[in-house]
Amino acid sequence: RLYVLGLGGTADGSRVVRLGDRVLANSRERGLHLLALNRSDLTLVWDRIYAVSFFAGKQGFYPGSDNDGTVNLNASGGAGISSNRHPHRGELLFREDEANRMARDLSLFDGRHLVIVTSIHSWENQTNAALVQALSRCGAPDLSAFSLNANGQGHAFALVGVPDSGQGNGSFMVGALPTIESGHISRAQLEVNLKRELEPAAPMWCGARDYEG
């Protein structure tokens, strides 16, 4: 049995991924964490955190169509910020390179793999169209509205999916926005039963589960 916990918001906490008695992840690094397992024997083949996390108002989001899946070397971070990329500020406000990197890495996996994605802090305004498409390919819902700041920032996110399964066909949860009442934290929690086998002709999958926070 696979247990997955992603968090959002500014409160302290750790993402957790546990497979039976094995703890595969227990960390607080901000951004999106990607784990990949071989479906044949559930061995771990990928473990990386992508720094697509930054809390800001609308001025911290990419203006116009900047979230287009390309590395932008000369763009505005919003009102009051120079259109020339600052050598230090750019590392904070221009994370499209990290989103592209995660999208490229997700493309390495196919139906032989199980991918697990969890969040800490926020991920929305540093997630671009390329990453939204890559996550959808692995079973996530359409996250375009989140990447465009239409739904606010700090939603917890968790995904367990098989590459090429199609949009919305994984097990996923997007948590509610963090509030004062929630202690400035959002939670996305999944529990999925897995089988240690591979069926190339008809890949096994646990079915789609859509959880609302």
C-alpha positions in Angstrom: 0.0 0.0 0.0 1.3 3.4 -1.0 0.7 6.4 1.2 1.4 9.9 -0.2 1.2 13.3 1.6 1.8 16.7 -0.1 1.5 20.0 1.7 0.9 23.6 0.7 0.9 27.0 2.5 3.5 28.6 4.8 3.2 26.4 7.8 6.0 24.0 8.6 5.5 20.4 7.6 7.0 17.5 5.6 5.9 15.7 2.5 5.7 11.9 3.1 5.8 9.0 0.7 5.6 5.6 2.2 5.4 2.2 0.5 4.4 -0.4 3.0 7.0 -0.1 5.8 9.5 1.7 3.5 9.7 5.5 3.8 10.6 6.8 0.3 10.4 10.5 1.1 10.2 12.6 4.3 11.4 16.1 3.4 10.7 19.8 3.7 12.4 21.2 0.6 10.0 23.6 -1.2 8.7 22.9 -4.6 7.6 19.6 -6.3 9.2 16.3 -5.5 9.3 13.6 -8.2 9.7 9.9 -7.4 9.6 7.2 -10.0 9.3 3.4 -9.4 9.6 0.4 -11.6 6.2 -1.1 -11.8 7.7 -4.6 -12.2 9.3 -4.7 -8.7 8.6 -1.3 -7.2 12.3 -0.3 -7.0 13.1 3.3 -6.8 14.6 4.7 -10.0 14.2 8.5 -9.6 14.3 10.9 -6.7 14.5 14.7 -7.2 13.0 18.0 -5.9 12.3 20.8 -8.4 12.4 24.4 -7.0 9.2 25.6 -8.5 8.1 27.4 -5.3 7.7 31.1 -4.7 4.9 32.9 -2.8 4.0 36.3 -4.3 1.0 38.3 -5.3 -0.1 38.6 -8.9 3.0 40.8 -9.7 5.1 37.7 -9.0 3.5 35.7 -11.8 4.7 35.6 -15.3 3.0 38.4 -17.3 1.1 37.7 -20.4 2.1 34.4 -22.0 5.5 34.0 -20.4 4.5 30.7 -18.9 5.0 29.1 -22.3 7.5 26.3 -21.6 10.6 28.2 -22.7 13.4 29.6 -20.6 12.9 33.4 -20.5 16.0 35.4 -20.2 14.5 38.8 -20.4 11.0 39.3 -18.9 9.3 41.3 -16.3 8.4 39.8 -13.0 5.6 42.3 -12.6 4.8 45.8 -11.7 7.8 47.7 -10.3 10.3 45.2 -11.5 12.7 46.0 -14.4 12.2 44.2 -17.7 15.8 43.2 -17.6 16.5 40.0 -15.7 18.3 40.8 -12.4 21.2 38.4 -11.9 20.1 37.6 -8.3 16.4 38.3 -8.4 16.0 36.2 -11.5 16.8 33.0 -9.5 13.8 33.7 -7.3 11.3 35.0 -9.8 12.2 33.2 -13.0 11.8 29.5 -12.3 10.7 28.5 -15.7 14.0 26.6 -16.1 13.1 24.4 -13.2 9.6 23.7 -14.6 11.2 22.8 -18.0 13.6 20.5 -16.3 10.9 18.7 -14.4 8.8 18.4 -17.7 11.9 16.9 -19.5 12.6 14.5 -16.7 9.0 13.3 -16.7 9.3 12.5 -20.4 12.0 9.9 -19.5 9.3 7.6 -18.0 6.7 5.4 -19.7 4.1 2.7 -18.8 6.8 0.7 -17.1 7.0 3.3 -14.4 4.9 4.7 -11.6 5.5 8.4 -10.9 4.7 10.1 -7.5 4.6 13.9 -7.2 4.2 15.8 -4.0 4.3 19.5 -3.1 5.6 21.7 -0.3 4.8 25.4 0.2 3.6 26.5 -3.3 4.1 25.5 -6.9 1.5 27.3 -8.9 3.2 30.4 -10.2 6.4 28.7 -11.2 4.6 25.9 -13.1 4.4 26.6 -16.8 2.5 25.1 -19.8 5.2 22.5 -20.5 5.0 21.1 -16.9 1.2 21.2 -16.9 1.3 19.0 -20.1 3.9 16.6 -18.7 1.9 16.1 -15.4 -1.3 15.6 -17.4 0.4 12.9 -19.4 1.1 11.1 -16.1 -2.5 11.2 -15.0 -2.9 14.6 -13.4 -5.9 16.8 -14.1 -5.6 20.0 -16.2 -3.7 22.4 -13.9 -3.6 25.3 -16.3 -5.8 27.5 -14.1 -3.5 27.0 -11.2 -0.4 27.9 -13.3 -2.2 31.1 -14.4 -2.9 32.2 -10.8 -6.7 31.8 -11.3 -7.1 29.8 -8.1 -4.6 31.4 -5.7 -1.4 29.9 -4.3 -0.5 27.3 -1.8 -2.7 24.4 -2.7 -1.3 21.1 -1.6 -0.8 18.7 -4.5 -0.2 14.9 -4.7 -0.2 12.6 -7.8 0.3 8.9 -8.3 0.1 8.0 -11.9 1.5 6.0 -14.9 3.0 7.9 -17.8 0.8 7.8 -20.9 -2.3 7.0 -18.9 -3.9 10.3 -19.9 -5.1 13.4 -18.3 -7.1 12.8 -15.1 -6.5 9.1 -15.1 -4.2 9.0 -12.1 -4.9 9.2 -8.4 -4.5 12.8 -7.5 -5.6 15.5 -5.0 -5.4 19.3 -5.1 -6.0 20.6 -1.6 -7.9 23.6 -0.6 -6.2 27.0 -0.2 -4.5 27.5 3.1 -6.4 29.8 5.5 -6.0 31.2 9.0 -8.5 28.6 10.1 -6.5 25.8 8.6 -3.3 27.0 10.3 -1.9 28.3 7.0 -1.6 24.8 5.7 -3.2 22.8 2.9 -3.0 19.0 2.8 -3.3 16.5 -0.1 -3.3 12.9 1.0 -3.6 9.7 -1.1 -3.6 5.9 -0.3 -3.3 3.6 -3.2 -3.1 -0.2 -3.4 -0.4 -1.4 -5.8 0.5 -4.8 -7.4 4.1 -5.9 -8.0 3.6 -7.0 -11.6 3.7 -5.7 -15.1 1.3 -6.5 -17.9 2.7 -5.1 -21.1 -0.4 -5.9 -23.2 -2.8 -4.3 -20.8 -1.0 -2.2 -18.2 -2.5 -2.5 -14.7 -3.8 0.6 -13.1 -5.8 1.2 -10.0 -8.3 3.5 -11.6 -8.9 7.2 -11.4 -9.7 8.9 -8.1 -10.5 12.6 -8.0 -10.4 14.1 -4.5 -11.6 17.5 -3.7 -10.1 19.5 -0.9 
